[in-house]
């Protein structure tokens, strides 16, 4: 897969994951309102959709090449063993 196609696919999967999570949270909140009379059966599916959306988000980040944490975070740059160049004892 070309880099541009991988980036586009990653962005699409991340977008679908975000929408799935937001819809799941929204429906979970709406099922708590008694005046809407929404079926409680779908509430479990809405909670499951939050996890499915998070999984889609992570797959999209992996495909799109955004799984690395940015180097600008101070704690990671100074104390994470994977990011330090010289081994220091803390």
C-alpha positions as CSV (number, residue, x, y, z in Angstrom):
1,X,0.0,0.0,0.0
2,X,1.3,3.4,-0.9
3,X,2.0,5.9,1.9
4,X,-0.7,8.3,0.7
5,X,-3.3,5.5,0.6
6,X,-2.2,4.2,4.0
7,X,-2.5,7.7,5.5
8,X,-5.9,8.2,3.9
9,X,-7.1,4.8,5.2
10,X,-5.8,5.5,8.6
11,X,-7.5,8.9,8.7
12,X,-10.8,7.3,7.6
13,X,-10.6,4.5,10.2
14,X,-9.7,7.1,12.9
15,X,-12.7,9.2,11.9
16,X,-15.1,6.2,11.9
17,X,-13.8,5.1,15.3
18,X,-14.4,8.6,16.7
19,X,-17.9,8.8,15.3
20,X,-18.6,5.3,16.7
21,X,-17.4,6.2,20.1
22,X,-19.4,9.5,20.2
23,X,-22.6,7.8,19.0
24,X,-22.1,5.1,21.6
25,X,-21.7,7.5,24.4
26,X,-24.6,9.6,23.2
27,X,-26.9,6.6,23.0
28,X,-25.8,5.4,26.4
29,X,-26.7,8.8,27.9
30,X,-30.0,9.0,26.1
31,X,-31.1,5.6,27.3
32,X,-31.0,7.0,30.9
33,X,-33.8,9.5,30.1
34,X,-37.1,7.8,30.8
35,X,-39.2,10.2,28.7
36,X,-37.6,9.0,25.4
37,X,-38.6,5.4,25.9
38,X,-35.6,4.0,24.1
39,X,-35.1,0.2,24.4
40,X,-32.7,-0.8,27.2
41,X,-31.6,-3.7,25.0
42,X,-29.5,-1.5,22.8
43,X,-27.7,0.2,25.7
44,X,-25.4,-2.8,26.1
45,X,-24.5,-2.5,22.4
46,X,-23.9,1.2,22.8
47,X,-21.4,0.5,25.5
48,X,-19.7,-2.1,23.3
49,X,-19.6,0.4,20.5
50,X,-17.4,2.6,22.6
51,X,-14.8,-0.1,22.7
52,X,-15.2,-1.0,19.1
53,X,-14.7,2.7,18.2
54,X,-11.5,2.8,20.3
55,X,-10.2,-0.3,18.5
56,X,-11.0,1.3,15.1
57,X,-9.2,4.4,16.3
58,X,-6.1,2.5,17.3
59,X,-6.1,0.5,14.0
60,X,-6.4,3.7,12.0
61,X,-3.5,5.2,14.0
62,X,-1.4,2.1,13.3
63,X,-2.2,2.0,9.6
64,X,-1.7,5.8,9.2
65,X,1.6,5.8,10.9
66,X,0.6,7.9,14.0
67,X,1.1,5.3,16.7
68,X,4.3,7.0,18.0
69,X,4.1,9.4,20.9
70,X,5.4,12.9,20.0
71,X,8.9,13.7,21.3
72,X,7.7,17.0,22.6
73,X,6.5,15.6,25.9
74,X,9.0,16.4,28.6
75,X,8.4,13.4,30.8
76,X,8.7,10.9,27.9
77,X,11.8,12.6,26.5
78,X,13.6,12.6,29.9
79,X,12.4,9.5,31.7
80,X,11.2,6.9,29.2
81,X,13.8,4.3,28.5
82,X,12.8,3.9,24.9
83,X,13.4,7.6,24.2
84,X,16.6,8.4,26.1
85,X,19.9,8.2,24.2
86,X,22.2,7.8,27.2
87,X,21.4,5.5,30.0
88,X,21.0,7.4,33.2
89,X,19.9,6.1,36.5
90,X,16.9,7.8,38.1
